[in-house]
Amino acid sequence: MEANGVASIGECMLELSGQAGPNWRMGFAGDTFNTLWALHALSPDRPATYVSAFGDDPFSRDQIAFFAQNGIGIGSSPVIAGARPGLYAITLTGAERAFTYWRSDAAARQLASDPAALAKSLEKQALVYFSGITLAILDDASRKTLLAAVATARRAGSLVAFDPNYRPRLWRSREAAQAAILEALAVTDIALPTFPDEQLLFADETPQATAERLGKLVGEVVVKNGEQPATIATGGASETVDAVHVATPVDTTGAGDSFNGGYLAARLVGHAPADAVRRAHRVAAAVVQVRGALATFETLRAAFES
Ligand SMILES: O=C(O)C(=O)C[C@H](O)[C@H](O)CO
């Protein structure tokens, strides 16, 4: 079988978005899922797999059913008796989002508990994607298992993409996050960091400094910076590509994740990095105009193709 699939590894939570009070809307989201959602919308012919661990409660069952209704499988991900998904709520100040989490005992923390199942889920994938949040939810031994599985997939021919997506609250220390993220970058082909995260984590002074630092570790780097231009570093050269200005953003949740999905979809069909960034910016601009992390497939496709 041809290695044609796209796989994303991490935690998809229950998401409360919209207005506080009785009008919360429940959805399913999580950074690596949001990226896969956009990637799948834009590369519908590639089998899409969300690699995680799931519970067996009604919410976990609904989550897996929601994935399936939208053409996304779970590969060989374990379904664990008695476990349940994590939950997060989005609070908005204007369109700027803040998250409250209930996730410390989520099923996804066991995504590397069965190394053979994890390895199987990563077989025959054209692309394997994961993030710093995937690393942050795992204990040290599980993180090693995960990175070994990603390295094996890469040796078998998968392209590996990684977003450091630094969430300080999920790490025991900044140093622990730095060490784990550097280990992940060592098995990465395409790095998709966000400048404010890298500034916080590695004290980079400018996006250019982030691009240069990461460009020494990874062949293809795109540094996102919200509404500011993105900086691309490939093969020792760098360039910037303006973002799309959105006059009335609604909710910035998932913008960077969807950018990543758009970028990777474009690269998989052979668009050059700068063109892929232009498409990715348009995808991100569409996502900030909806509440919650996910825009409809139609919205994402229209933005990508416009
Ligand atoms: O913060 C997290 O762990 C999430 O996955 C929630 C959001 O969907 C994500 O951060 C948006 O990038």
The ligand as an SDF file (V2000), in Angstrom:
LIG
                    3D

 12 11  0  0  0  0  0  0  0  0999 V2000
   -4.5050   24.4960   24.3830 O   0  0  0  0  0  0  0  0  0  0  0  0
   -4.7210   23.3490   23.9960 C   0  0  0  0  0  0  0  0  0  0  0  0
   -4.1550   22.3540   24.4440 O   0  0  0  0  0  0  0  0  0  0  0  0
   -5.6690   23.1310   22.8960 C   0  0  0  0  0  0  0  0  0  0  0  0
   -5.4650   22.2290   22.1510 O   0  0  0  0  0  0  0  0  0  0  0  0
   -6.8340   24.0580   22.7910 C   0  0  0  0  0  0  0  0  0  0  0  0
   -6.9440   24.8300   21.5030 C   0  0  0  0  0  0  0  0  0  0  0  0
   -7.7750   24.1720   20.5650 O   0  0  0  0  0  0  0  0  0  0  0  0
   -5.6210   25.1030   20.8790 C   0  0  0  0  0  0  0  0  0  0  0  0
   -4.7250   25.5230   21.8700 O   0  0  0  0  0  0  0  0  0  0  0  0
   -5.6990   26.1690   19.8520 C   0  0  0  0  0  0  0  0  0  0  0  0
   -4.3860   26.3360   19.3440 O   0  0  0  0  0  0  0  0  0  0  0  0
  1  2  2  0
  2  3  1  0
  2  4  1  0
  4  5  2  0
  4  6  1  0
  6  7  1  0
  7  8  1  0
  7  9  1  0
  9 10  1  0
  9 11  1  0
 11 12  1  0
M  END
$$$$
